[in-house]
Amino acid sequence: MLNAVKPIQRKYDYCGACTFYLGAVITTLLCQALAGVVSAALVGKYPDISNNGDFNTAFMIFVQAANLAFIALFSKLNGYKFDCAFVKSDRGAKSLPFAVVVPVLAAGLLLVGMYLPTVWFGYFTRYALHVPPDFGQLRLTTPSSIAMVVIASVFLAPLCEETIYRGVLFCGLKKERKTLNAVLLSALAFMLMHMSPVQVVFQFAIGVTSAFIMHKSKRLLPSVILHATANALALVMELTPLSGMLANCMAWLTNNVAAALFITIGLAAACGGALFVLIKYGFDIADLFARNKRDNKPAQASAATAENGDGGADDGEAGDERDDMSAPDRMRDQISAAARKKDGTFRFWTGIVICTLLLLINLAVTVL
């Protein structure tokens, strides 16, 4: 039995990625329903259970554990494998320092550039939509709650969410849509998944930046590092005296509207431009170093060329097989591909609609 045939695995296509995304949304909904049932059962003994920091942070860990289980089970049961590398890109560039330094710098630029727009949007939700100022904030008053929020937001959430929204969904969307559309749609799905009306600006910005990094680096690790660094910096801003300094700065800006507008636009534009240049050219430099390193190994290059030549022959054989297909077979394949694309699109927008409705429900419940 040692030579048992392994099950055939296929990479996530467009339909498979959209189905995976819808499954992730359903998993999140089930976790929230379970949390609601548990909090309702405990509210008699713990009246403030919904605002308890330990309960909420433990629930965050539970959700990410459920996401990990879903990722593994869905891929195994459906015979899928990821269409992206984690550390080494498909272009052969390892460049681990670049895979760490670029996303860390990008996270810093992202927080600096998007801090003021995020705060102004928070003011809008507070005064125009009457969302409470403490909506969505966790009460991190105990060491255990702080430890659990670090585990959930810095370690588990970046790994799970980047796998779902960049490693699978973004890569799947790229197979049927232009890259820019895939970036924006995956960022939209990521933003709505959080179902928080006060976080939409920053979550969308993280989604766009992570997808851009995934596209340029051709691997998942940098986007995970970006997400983890951004969450870690946000926690530092919230849990240290830096939060008081920022509050004082915002008090000054609210009393100086002209300066606030100039500073907000200037910071966002400067950081956005620097972020674009960093991501666009940072990984290109890494690939250049990798290519130069490969050029210095002629033996390995020759072996790789021979191997690629064999692959080309296989592609030619596959092309001959396609040419040998009859017209009805080709038409049947085209109809099947079109049907799968339609199914994938329906499942993707079903997930978007579900998350949008829940976000609006959360907003309505909070306001009313």
Secondary structure as GFF3:
##gff-version 3
##sequence-region A 1 368
A	DSSP	beta_strand	10	11	.	.	.	ID=ss1
A	DSSP	alpha_helix	14	42	.	.	.	ID=ss2
A	DSSP	three_ten_helix	49	51	.	.	.	ID=ss3
A	DSSP	alpha_helix	53	78	.	.	.	ID=ss4
A	DSSP	beta_strand	80	81	.	.	.	ID=ss5
A	DSSP	alpha_helix	96	127	.	.	.	ID=ss6
A	DSSP	alpha_helix	143	150	.	.	.	ID=ss7
A	DSSP	pi_helix	151	156	.	.	.	ID=ss8
A	DSSP	alpha_helix	157	162	.	.	.	ID=ss9
A	DSSP	pi_helix	163	170	.	.	.	ID=ss10
A	DSSP	alpha_helix	171	174	.	.	.	ID=ss11
A	DSSP	alpha_helix	179	193	.	.	.	ID=ss12
A	DSSP	alpha_helix	200	217	.	.	.	ID=ss13
A	DSSP	alpha_helix	221	239	.	.	.	ID=ss14
A	DSSP	alpha_helix	242	254	.	.	.	ID=ss15
A	DSSP	alpha_helix	257	295	.	.	.	ID=ss16
A	DSSP	alpha_helix	298	324	.	.	.	ID=ss17
A	DSSP	alpha_helix	327	367	.	.	.	ID=ss18
###
